[in-house]
C-alpha cells in the first residue's frame, strides 16, 4: 500500500511528572499532528496523533517519550484508512 494514500490516527496514554506537566504540554502543543484532548492534574494525559504514515505516528511517539518529565507512553489505539483518489487528508 502506498503511504501517500493512507491517513493514520493513534491515541496514547502518557504519564508525566506533575511538576513537568506545563512544559510537556507546551512541547506537545508545538508538535505537528499532536493534540492533548484530555489532561489530568496529576500528569496523566490522553494524546492524539494524526499523520500520513505509520512512520509519522511512531516518530511522534518517540519524540514524546523523550520529553523531559515523561515517565511512560502507552499506545491505546491505532487505525489507518486508505484514502480514495482525490480525497485530502484533514
C-alpha positions as CSV (number, residue, x, y, z in Angstrom):
1,X,0.0,0.0,0.0
2,X,1.3,3.4,-0.9
3,X,1.7,5.6,2.2
4,X,0.7,8.7,0.2
5,X,-2.8,7.2,0.2
6,X,-3.0,6.5,3.9
7,X,-4.1,8.5,6.9
8,X,-3.2,7.3,10.4
9,X,-4.8,8.1,13.8
10,X,-3.4,7.0,17.1
11,X,-4.0,7.7,20.8
12,X,-1.7,7.3,23.8
13,X,-1.9,7.5,27.5
14,X,1.1,9.5,28.6
15,X,2.2,9.8,32.2
16,X,4.2,12.9,33.1
17,X,5.8,14.0,36.3
18,X,3.3,16.6,37.7
19,X,6.0,19.3,38.1
20,X,6.9,18.9,34.4
21,X,3.3,19.0,33.1
22,X,3.2,22.5,31.8
23,X,6.5,22.4,29.9
24,X,5.5,19.0,28.4
25,X,2.1,20.4,27.4
26,X,3.9,23.3,25.7
27,X,6.2,20.9,23.8
28,X,3.3,18.7,22.8
29,X,1.4,21.7,21.5
30,X,4.2,22.5,19.1
31,X,4.4,19.0,17.5
32,X,2.6,18.7,14.2
33,X,-0.3,16.4,14.2
34,X,-0.3,16.1,18.0
35,X,-3.0,17.3,20.4
36,X,-3.9,16.7,24.0
37,X,-7.7,16.3,24.3
38,X,-7.6,15.1,27.9
39,X,-5.3,16.1,30.8
40,X,-5.3,15.2,34.4
41,X,-3.8,17.3,37.1
42,X,-1.5,14.5,38.3
43,X,0.2,14.2,35.0
44,X,-1.9,11.7,33.1
45,X,-2.6,12.8,29.5
46,X,-4.5,11.4,26.6
47,X,-2.6,12.3,23.4
48,X,-4.0,12.1,19.9
49,X,-1.7,11.8,16.9
50,X,-2.6,12.1,13.2
51,X,-0.4,11.7,10.1
52,X,0.1,10.4,6.6
53,X,2.1,7.3,7.6
54,X,2.8,4.8,10.4
55,X,6.3,6.2,10.5
56,X,5.0,9.7,11.2
57,X,3.0,8.4,14.2
58,X,5.9,6.3,15.5
59,X,8.3,9.2,15.2
60,X,5.8,11.4,17.2
61,X,5.6,8.7,19.9
62,X,9.4,8.5,20.1
63,X,9.7,12.3,20.4
64,X,7.0,12.4,23.1
65,X,8.8,9.6,25.1
66,X,12.0,11.7,25.1
67,X,10.4,14.8,26.5
68,X,11.6,15.9,29.9
69,X,9.4,14.5,32.7
70,X,7.6,11.9,30.6
71,X,7.5,8.6,32.6
72,X,5.7,6.4,30.1
73,X,3.8,6.3,26.8
74,X,1.3,3.6,26.1
75,X,-0.4,3.1,22.7
76,X,-4.1,2.6,23.2
77,X,-5.5,2.9,19.7
78,X,-4.2,3.0,16.1
79,X,-6.2,3.0,12.9
80,X,-5.4,3.8,9.3
81,X,-7.6,4.4,6.3
82,X,-6.7,4.2,2.7
83,X,-7.7,7.5,1.1
84,X,-9.7,7.5,-2.1
85,X,-8.3,9.2,-5.2
86,X,-8.7,12.9,-4.8
87,X,-9.6,12.7,-1.1
88,X,-7.5,15.0,1.0
89,X,-6.0,14.5,4.5
90,X,-7.6,16.7,7.1
